Amino acid sequence: MHEHDKPLDENSVKSLLNHWIEHNESHSVSFKERAAQVARVSELAAQDINRAAELMDECTEMLKKALKDL
């Protein structure tokens, strides 16, 4: 049985959501930091990366909502 095939209980779901939230927040910070560096090469690419960070933040907010909805 694969890890993803195991049934989830409420604590497992909370743990998974918290992991995803932390993971996304880390990526968002990294995107924003790197976008500033990328801007020296391409302002347009930096804008795209910043937009990706915004979308990551939106995803994180939905995961936080899911956590509250448990």
Distance bins in CASP14 RR format, pairs under 12 A and 6 or more apart:
PFRMAT RR
TARGET T0000
AUTHOR 0000-0000-0000
RMODE 2
METHOD distances of the structure
MODEL  1
1 7 0 0 0 0 0 1 0 0 0 0 0
3 12 0 0 0 0 0 1 0 0 0 0 0
3 16 0 0 0 0 0 1 0 0 0 0 0
4 12 0 0 0 0 0 1 0 0 0 0 0
4 16 0 0 0 0 0 1 0 0 0 0 0
6 12 0 0 0 0 1 0 0 0 0 0 0
6 13 0 0 0 0 0 1 0 0 0 0 0
6 16 0 0 0 0 0 1 0 0 0 0 0
7 13 0 0 0 0 0 1 0 0 0 0 0
8 14 0 0 0 0 1 0 0 0 0 0 0
8 15 0 0 0 0 1 0 0 0 0 0 0
8 16 1 0 0 1 0 0 0 0 0 0 0
8 17 0 0 0 0 0 1 0 0 0 0 0
8 70 0 0 0 0 0 1 0 0 0 0 0
9 15 0 0 0 0 1 0 0 0 0 0 0
9 16 0 0 0 0 0 1 0 0 0 0 0
9 70 0 0 0 0 0 1 0 0 0 0 0
10 16 0 0 0 0 0 1 0 0 0 0 0
10 17 0 0 0 0 0 1 0 0 0 0 0
10 67 0 0 0 0 0 1 0 0 0 0 0
10 69 0 0 0 0 0 1 0 0 0 0 0
10 70 1 0 0 1 0 0 0 0 0 0 0
11 17 0 0 0 0 0 1 0 0 0 0 0
11 18 0 0 0 0 0 1 0 0 0 0 0
11 70 0 0 0 0 1 0 0 0 0 0 0
12 18 0 0 0 0 0 1 0 0 0 0 0
12 19 0 0 0 0 0 1 0 0 0 0 0
12 70 0 0 0 0 0 1 0 0 0 0 0
13 19 0 0 0 0 0 1 0 0 0 0 0
13 20 0 0 0 0 0 1 0 0 0 0 0
13 63 0 0 0 0 0 1 0 0 0 0 0
13 66 0 0 0 0 1 0 0 0 0 0 0
13 67 0 0 0 0 1 0 0 0 0 0 0
13 69 0 0 0 0 0 1 0 0 0 0 0
13 70 1 0 0 1 0 0 0 0 0 0 0
14 20 0 0 0 0 0 1 0 0 0 0 0
14 21 0 0 0 0 0 1 0 0 0 0 0
14 63 0 0 0 0 0 1 0 0 0 0 0
14 64 0 0 0 0 0 1 0 0 0 0 0
14 66 0 0 0 0 1 0 0 0 0 0 0
14 67 1 0 0 1 0 0 0 0 0 0 0
14 68 0 0 0 0 0 1 0 0 0 0 0
14 69 0 0 0 0 0 1 0 0 0 0 0
14 70 1 0 0 1 0 0 0 0 0 0 0
15 21 0 0 0 0 0 1 0 0 0 0 0
15 22 0 0 0 0 0 1 0 0 0 0 0
15 67 0 0 0 0 0 1 0 0 0 0 0
15 70 0 0 0 0 0 1 0 0 0 0 0
16 22 0 0 0 0 0 1 0 0 0 0 0
16 23 0 0 0 0 0 1 0 0 0 0 0
16 63 0 0 0 0 1 0 0 0 0 0 0
16 66 0 0 0 0 1 0 0 0 0 0 0
16 67 0 0 0 0 1 0 0 0 0 0 0
16 70 0 0 0 0 0 1 0 0 0 0 0
17 23 0 0 0 0 0 1 0 0 0 0 0
17 24 0 0 0 0 0 1 0 0 0 0 0
17 59 0 0 0 0 0 1 0 0 0 0 0
17 60 0 0 0 0 0 1 0 0 0 0 0
17 62 0 0 0 0 0 1 0 0 0 0 0
17 63 1 0 1 0 0 0 0 0 0 0 0
17 64 0 0 0 0 1 0 0 0 0 0 0
17 65 0 0 0 0 1 0 0 0 0 0 0
17 66 1 0 1 0 0 0 0 0 0 0 0
17 67 1 0 1 0 0 0 0 0 0 0 0
17 68 0 0 0 0 1 0 0 0 0 0 0
17 69 0 0 0 0 1 0 0 0 0 0 0
17 70 1 0 0 1 0 0 0 0 0 0 0
18 24 0 0 0 0 0 1 0 0 0 0 0
18 25 0 0 0 0 0 1 0 0 0 0 0
18 60 0 0 0 0 0 1 0 0 0 0 0
18 63 0 0 0 0 1 0 0 0 0 0 0
18 64 0 0 0 0 1 0 0 0 0 0 0
18 66 0 0 0 0 0 1 0 0 0 0 0
18 67 1 0 0 1 0 0 0 0 0 0 0
18 70 0 0 0 0 0 1 0 0 0 0 0
19 25 0 0 0 0 0 1 0 0 0 0 0
19 26 0 0 0 0 0 1 0 0 0 0 0
19 60 0 0 0 0 0 1 0 0 0 0 0
19 63 0 0 0 0 1 0 0 0 0 0 0
19 67 0 0 0 0 0 1 0 0 0 0 0
20 26 0 0 0 0 0 1 0 0 0 0 0
20 27 0 0 0 0 0 1 0 0 0 0 0
20 56 0 0 0 0 0 1 0 0 0 0 0
20 59 0 0 0 0 1 0 0 0 0 0 0
20 60 0 0 0 0 1 0 0 0 0 0 0
20 61 0 0 0 0 0 1 0 0 0 0 0
20 62 0 0 0 0 0 1 0 0 0 0 0
20 63 1 0 1 0 0 0 0 0 0 0 0
20 64 0 0 0 0 1 0 0 0 0 0 0
20 66 0 0 0 0 1 0 0 0 0 0 0
20 67 0 0 0 0 1 0 0 0 0 0 0
21 27 0 0 0 0 0 1 0 0 0 0 0
21 28 0 0 0 0 0 1 0 0 0 0 0
21 56 0 0 0 0 0 1 0 0 0 0 0
21 57 0 0 0 0 0 1 0 0 0 0 0
21 59 0 0 0 0 1 0 0 0 0 0 0
21 60 1 0 1 0 0 0 0 0 0 0 0
21 61 0 0 0 0 1 0 0 0 0 0 0
21 62 0 0 0 0 1 0 0 0 0 0 0
21 63 1 0 1 0 0 0 0 0 0 0 0
21 64 1 0 0 1 0 0 0 0 0 0 0
21 65 0 0 0 0 0 1 0 0 0 0 0
21 66 0 0 0 0 1 0 0 0 0 0 0
21 67 1 0 0 1 0 0 0 0 0 0 0
21 68 0 0 0 0 0 1 0 0 0 0 0
22 28 0 0 0 0 0 1 0 0 0 0 0
22 29 0 0 0 0 0 1 0 0 0 0 0
22 60 0 0 0 0 1 0 0 0 0 0 0
22 63 0 0 0 0 1 0 0 0 0 0 0
22 64 0 0 0 0 0 1 0 0 0 0 0
22 67 0 0 0 0 0 1 0 0 0 0 0
23 29 0 0 0 0 0 1 0 0 0 0 0
23 30 0 0 0 0 0 1 0 0 0 0 0
23 56 0 0 0 0 1 0 0 0 0 0 0
23 59 0 0 0 0 0 1 0 0 0 0 0
23 60 0 0 0 0 1 0 0 0 0 0 0
23 63 0 0 0 0 1 0 0 0 0 0 0
24 30 0 0 0 0 0 1 0 0 0 0 0
24 31 0 0 0 0 0 1 0 0 0 0 0
24 52 0 0 0 0 0 1 0 0 0 0 0
24 53 0 0 0 0 1 0 0 0 0 0 0
24 54 0 0 0 0 0 1 0 0 0 0 0
24 55 0 0 0 0 0 1 0 0 0 0 0
24 56 1 0 1 0 0 0 0 0 0 0 0
24 57 1 0 0 1 0 0 0 0 0 0 0
24 58 0 0 0 0 1 0 0 0 0 0 0
24 59 1 0 1 0 0 0 0 0 0 0 0
24 60 1 0 1 0 0 0 0 0 0 0 0
24 61 0 0 0 0 1 0 0 0 0 0 0
24 62 0 0 0 0 1 0 0 0 0 0 0
24 63 1 0 0 1 0 0 0 0 0 0 0
24 64 0 0 0 0 1 0 0 0 0 0 0
25 31 0 0 0 0 0 1 0 0 0 0 0
25 32 0 0 0 0 0 1 0 0 0 0 0
25 53 0 0 0 0 0 1 0 0 0 0 0
25 56 0 0 0 0 1 0 0 0 0 0 0
25 57 0 0 0 0 1 0 0 0 0 0 0
25 59 0 0 0 0 0 1 0 0 0 0 0
25 60 1 0 0 1 0 0 0 0 0 0 0
25 61 0 0 0 0 0 1 0 0 0 0 0
25 63 0 0 0 0 1 0 0 0 0 0 0
25 64 0 0 0 0 0 1 0 0 0 0 0
26 32 0 0 0 0 0 1 0 0 0 0 0
26 33 0 0 0 0 0 1 0 0 0 0 0
26 53 0 0 0 0 0 1 0 0 0 0 0
26 56 0 0 0 0 1 0 0 0 0 0 0
26 60 0 0 0 0 0 1 0 0 0 0 0
27 33 0 0 0 0 0 1 0 0 0 0 0
27 34 0 0 0 0 0 1 0 0 0 0 0
27 49 0 0 0 0 0 1 0 0 0 0 0
27 52 0 0 0 0 1 0 0 0 0 0 0
27 53 1 0 0 1 0 0 0 0 0 0 0
27 55 0 0 0 0 0 1 0 0 0 0 0
27 56 1 0 1 0 0 0 0 0 0 0 0
27 57 0 0 0 0 1 0 0 0 0 0 0
27 59 0 0 0 0 1 0 0 0 0 0 0
27 60 0 0 0 0 1 0 0 0 0 0 0
28 34 0 0 0 0 0 1 0 0 0 0 0
28 35 0 0 0 0 0 1 0 0 0 0 0
28 49 0 0 0 0 0 1 0 0 0 0 0
28 50 0 0 0 0 0 1 0 0 0 0 0
28 51 0 0 0 0 0 1 0 0 0 0 0
28 52 0 0 0 0 1 0 0 0 0 0 0
28 53 1 0 1 0 0 0 0 0 0 0 0
28 54 0 0 0 0 1 0 0 0 0 0 0
28 55 0 0 0 0 1 0 0 0 0 0 0
28 56 1 0 1 0 0 0 0 0 0 0 0
28 57 1 0 1 0 0 0 0 0 0 0 0
28 58 0 0 0 0 1 0 0 0 0 0 0
28 59 0 0 0 0 1 0 0 0 0 0 0
28 60 1 0 0 1 0 0 0 0 0 0 0
28 61 0 0 0 0 0 1 0 0 0 0 0
29 35 0 0 0 0 0 1 0 0 0 0 0
29 36 0 0 0 0 0 1 0 0 0 0 0
29 53 0 0 0 0 1 0 0 0 0 0 0
29 56 0 0 0 0 1 0 0 0 0 0 0
29 57 0 0 0 0 0 1 0 0 0 0 0
29 60 0 0 0 0 0 1 0 0 0 0 0
30 36 0 0 0 0 0 1 0 0 0 0 0
30 37 0 0 0 0 0 1 0 0 0 0 0
30 38 0 0 0 0 0 1 0 0 0 0 0
30 49 0 0 0 0 1 0 0 0 0 0 0
30 52 0 0 0 0 0 1 0 0 0 0 0
30 53 0 0 0 0 1 0 0 0 0 0 0
30 56 0 0 0 0 1 0 0 0 0 0 0
31 37 0 0 0 0 0 1 0 0 0 0 0
31 38 0 0 0 0 1 0 0 0 0 0 0
31 45 0 0 0 0 0 1 0 0 0 0 0
31 46 0 0 0 0 0 1 0 0 0 0 0
31 47 0 0 0 0 0 1 0 0 0 0 0
31 48 0 0 0 0 1 0 0 0 0 0 0
31 49 1 0 1 0 0 0 0 0 0 0 0
31 50 1 0 0 1 0 0 0 0 0 0 0
31 51 0 0 0 0 1 0 0 0 0 0 0
31 52 1 0 1 0 0 0 0 0 0 0 0
31 53 1 1 0 0 0 0 0 0 0 0 0
31 54 0 0 0 0 1 0 0 0 0 0 0
31 55 0 0 0 0 1 0 0 0 0 0 0
31 56 1 0 0 1 0 0 0 0 0 0 0
31 57 0 0 0 0 1 0 0 0 0 0 0
32 38 0 0 0 0 0 1 0 0 0 0 0
32 39 0 0 0 0 0 1 0 0 0 0 0
32 46 0 0 0 0 1 0 0 0 0 0 0
32 49 0 0 0 0 1 0 0 0 0 0 0
32 50 1 0 0 1 0 0 0 0 0 0 0
32 51 0 0 0 0 0 1 0 0 0 0 0
32 52 0 0 0 0 1 0 0 0 0 0 0
32 53 1 0 1 0 0 0 0 0 0 0 0
32 54 0 0 0 0 1 0 0 0 0 0 0
32 56 0 0 0 0 1 0 0 0 0 0 0
32 57 0 0 0 0 1 0 0 0 0 0 0
33 39 0 0 0 0 0 1 0 0 0 0 0
33 46 0 0 0 0 0 1 0 0 0 0 0
33 49 0 0 0 0 1 0 0 0 0 0 0
33 50 0 0 0 0 0 1 0 0 0 0 0
33 53 0 0 0 0 1 0 0 0 0 0 0
34 40 0 0 0 0 0 1 0 0 0 0 0
34 41 0 0 0 0 0 1 0 0 0 0 0
34 45 0 0 0 0 0 1 0 0 0 0 0
34 46 0 0 0 0 1 0 0 0 0 0 0
34 48 0 0 0 0 0 1 0 0 0 0 0
34 49 1 0 0 1 0 0 0 0 0 0 0
34 50 0 0 0 0 1 0 0 0 0 0 0
34 52 0 0 0 0 0 1 0 0 0 0 0
34 53 0 0 0 0 1 0 0 0 0 0 0
35 41 0 0 0 0 0 1 0 0 0 0 0
35 42 0 0 0 0 0 1 0 0 0 0 0
35 43 0 0 0 0 1 0 0 0 0 0 0
35 44 0 0 0 0 0 1 0 0 0 0 0
35 45 0 0 0 0 1 0 0 0 0 0 0
35 46 1 0 1 0 0 0 0 0 0 0 0
35 47 1 0 0 1 0 0 0 0 0 0 0
35 48 0 0 0 0 1 0 0 0 0 0 0
35 49 1 0 1 0 0 0 0 0 0 0 0
35 50 1 0 1 0 0 0 0 0 0 0 0
35 51 0 0 0 0 1 0 0 0 0 0 0
35 52 0 0 0 0 1 0 0 0 0 0 0
35 53 1 0 0 1 0 0 0 0 0 0 0
35 54 0 0 0 0 0 1 0 0 0 0 0
35 56 0 0 0 0 0 1 0 0 0 0 0
36 43 0 0 0 0 0 1 0 0 0 0 0
36 45 0 0 0 0 0 1 0 0 0 0 0
36 46 1 0 0 1 0 0 0 0 0 0 0
36 47 0 0 0 0 0 1 0 0 0 0 0
36 49 0 0 0 0 1 0 0 0 0 0 0
36 50 0 0 0 0 1 0 0 0 0 0 0
36 53 0 0 0 0 0 1 0 0 0 0 0
37 45 0 0 0 0 0 1 0 0 0 0 0
37 46 0 0 0 0 1 0 0 0 0 0 0
37 49 0 0 0 0 1 0 0 0 0 0 0
38 44 0 0 0 0 1 0 0 0 0 0 0
38 45 1 0 1 0 0 0 0 0 0 0 0
38 46 1 0 1 0 0 0 0 0 0 0 0
38 47 0 0 0 0 1 0 0 0 0 0 0
38 48 0 0 0 0 1 0 0 0 0 0 0
38 49 1 0 1 0 0 0 0 0 0 0 0
38 50 0 0 0 0 1 0 0 0 0 0 0
38 52 0 0 0 0 0 1 0 0 0 0 0
38 53 0 0 0 0 0 1 0 0 0 0 0
39 45 0 0 0 0 1 0 0 0 0 0 0
39 46 1 1 0 0 0 0 0 0 0 0 0
39 47 0 0 0 0 1 0 0 0 0 0 0
39 48 0 0 0 0 0 1 0 0 0 0 0
39 49 0 0 0 0 1 0 0 0 0 0 0
39 50 0 0 0 0 1 0 0 0 0 0 0
40 46 0 0 0 0 1 0 0 0 0 0 0
41 49 0 0 0 0 0 1 0 0 0 0 0
42 48 0 0 0 0 1 0 0 0 0 0 0
42 49 0 0 0 0 1 0 0 0 0 0 0
43 49 0 0 0 0 0 1 0 0 0 0 0
43 50 0 0 0 0 0 1 0 0 0 0 0
44 50 0 0 0 0 0 1 0 0 0 0 0
44 51 0 0 0 0 0 1 0 0 0 0 0
45 51 0 0 0 0 0 1 0 0 0 0 0
45 52 0 0 0 0 0 1 0 0 0 0 0
46 52 0 0 0 0 0 1 0 0 0 0 0
46 53 0 0 0 0 0 1 0 0 0 0 0
47 53 0 0 0 0 0 1 0 0 0 0 0
47 54 0 0 0 0 0 1 0 0 0 0 0
48 54 0 0 0 0 0 1 0 0 0 0 0
48 55 0 0 0 0 0 1 0 0 0 0 0
49 55 0 0 0 0 0 1 0 0 0 0 0
49 56 0 0 0 0 0 1 0 0 0 0 0
50 56 0 0 0 0 0 1 0 0 0 0 0
50 57 0 0 0 0 0 1 0 0 0 0 0
51 57 0 0 0 0 0 1 0 0 0 0 0
51 58 0 0 0 0 0 1 0 0 0 0 0
52 58 0 0 0 0 0 1 0 0 0 0 0
52 59 0 0 0 0 0 1 0 0 0 0 0
53 59 0 0 0 0 0 1 0 0 0 0 0
53 60 0 0 0 0 0 1 0 0 0 0 0
54 60 0 0 0 0 0 1 0 0 0 0 0
54 61 0 0 0 0 0 1 0 0 0 0 0
55 61 0 0 0 0 0 1 0 0 0 0 0
55 62 0 0 0 0 0 1 0 0 0 0 0
56 62 0 0 0 0 0 1 0 0 0 0 0
56 63 0 0 0 0 0 1 0 0 0 0 0
57 63 0 0 0 0 0 1 0 0 0 0 0
57 64 0 0 0 0 0 1 0 0 0 0 0
58 64 0 0 0 0 0 1 0 0 0 0 0
58 65 0 0 0 0 0 1 0 0 0 0 0
59 65 0 0 0 0 0 1 0 0 0 0 0
59 66 0 0 0 0 0 1 0 0 0 0 0
60 66 0 0 0 0 0 1 0 0 0 0 0
60 67 0 0 0 0 0 1 0 0 0 0 0
61 67 0 0 0 0 0 1 0 0 0 0 0
61 68 0 0 0 0 0 1 0 0 0 0 0
62 68 0 0 0 0 0 1 0 0 0 0 0
62 69 0 0 0 0 0 1 0 0 0 0 0
63 69 0 0 0 0 0 1 0 0 0 0 0
63 70 0 0 0 0 0 1 0 0 0 0 0
64 70 0 0 0 0 0 1 0 0 0 0 0
END
